[in-house]
Amino acid sequence: MDIVSSTAEFAPIGASQGMPVRMMAYGNLSHGTDKIILRPEIDGPEDLKGKKVAVMVGGLPQIMMGIYLEDNGLPFDSVEYVNVIMDQAAAAMIGGTVAGAELWEPFGEQTLKSVKGSKVVASTADPKWAKSAIIADAHFINADWAEKNRETALKALKAMYDAIAYWKKNPEEANKIIADGMKMSVADVELVIGKDGTGLDGGLYPYTFMQAAQFCGVAPGDPPFGQTNGQMIEYYKLTNSWWVKFGTVDKEYPPEKGIDCSLLKDLYESGYRG
């Protein structure tokens, strides 16, 4: 694979393994799709100490849970992390084998409906989480391939941002095109990215070219949700530090080992604005 979209926390992991993979652009922000939900018998974060919580170990759900614990005065390792995928996490919550979980939709809503008294204690729609930009997808590229195929890489990136711009102007038509291509229902597409093209009425907020370029620090201005210009580097350092805590990587790696914003920079300097 030469270009792939994946969850954004992979960059430091790729760097730790010496892979020629670079995060070239921030993709979309989880804006309400991800939630931390506690069972009804858990009154607050302090009751989680020593208990099991369901997350995807080695993925962003584990980091979100760790941040939630530390923000509420608990060590990140004061719980037992149970490694499950989302349908299993929902089943564990319903069955009562875990005290809490980080869930994305539709599994969060399923859990809330099935376990009366369960509660959302953190959501990526909350301003604090949106500002941190921690739960997100990103676009990665094979740096060796990109070096030899620069023009093709630029054309691929431009095509993606042209598509996002088209979706924002024509959400109804674009959602039907996406649904047909992905073999999904239009309703499921709308659940993910919304109906009106704002990115605020679904669970994921797709970044435009300019917002991604600002997040990378190669265009003037600040990205949305109170984020800052060039926040990509801080994002990389934050996820790297969490992977050191969890023992996923052995040390902190320089951002240039996991990030390459030069394609966005080239597009911006060519006059492209999305």
MOJO-V147763 format. One line per field, one symbol per residue. psi: psi as a letter, one per 40 degrees, with the letter a starting at -180 (. if undefined). burial: b if it has 16 or more other C-alpha atoms within 10 Angstrom, else e. A space follows every 50 residues. Layout:
BEGIN
psi = ???
burial = ???
END
This chain:
BEGIN
psi = hdhihiieedddddddefifhhheihcihhgedhihhiidehdiddeehe ihihigheiddddddddddddfeiidfeihhhhiidddddddddeeeidi ihiiieddddddddgheiihehieehddddddfdhiiihiihdddddefd dddddddddddddddddddgdddddddddddefiidddddddeideedee eaeihhhidddddddefeiiiiiifeiiheeddddddddddddddeedie ihiideeeihedddddddeeehe.
burial = eebeeebbbbbbbbbbeeeebbbbbbbbbbbbbbbbbbbeebeebeebbe ebbbbbbbbbbbbbbbbbbeeeebebebbbbbbbebeebbbbbbeeebbb bbbbbbbbbebbeebeebbbebbbbeeebbbbbbbbbbbbbbbebbeeee eebeeebbeebbebbebbeebbebbbeebeeeeeebeebbbbbbbbbebb bbbbbbbbbbbbbbbbbbbeebbbeebbbbbbbebbbbbbbbbebbebbe ebbebebbbbbebbbebbeeeebb
END
